[in-house]
Amino acid sequence: MPWSFHNSCSLCAADLAGADDPCPNCRDRNTSIDGVTALGHWSGPLREWLSGLKYGGDSRLSYWLAECLVSIWKNTYPGVTVVPVPPRRAKLHFGGCDPVGLIVRRMGASGVPVGRYLKRRGNKAQKNMTREERLEGSALNYHVKKGHGHIPQDLVLLDDVMTTGTTLRSCASVLKERGAVHVYGMVVCRD
Ligand SMILES: [Zn+2]
């Protein structure tokens, strides 16, 4: 199996140089995300598989990646509802697939509870934002869909690649505003 949990920061999944967890970046930061697990690095086979899924839509890959993520979920977040991060619109527009959507559908079929609570604002909505709203940053890119009165207290976000962690933190903040208490992150690759 390609993933390794050892020697990575429990809050951002970055490699740890020493034995101290969380890493120096996370230690002094007040973060809305309560822990992150990654299958592996954005390199080698995982990178190829994820790219294959994005641009080729190979459904066998989504099956395999979902199996790996289900086993992490069973070990680390058993029973916790998985919330997929909605795709960036531009990605879909340029002929790409939504790997997170494919994977989460497979996970749901394996019995994992899935909560599609989040929605990403379209370009039109962003254009209509005030300057102040835009300056507040990407937290405004996500919101909880209408019609979800009750949000479970514990949730785990699912995304494909984590780079700075801004997306996961934004989504976690939005969910916590709506009553979630612990929000974790599960990603295929850590860049
Ligand atoms: Zn960290």
Residues whose N, C-alpha, C, O or C-beta is under 5 A from the ligand:
A	BS01	ZN	C9 L11 C12 A14 P22 C23 C26
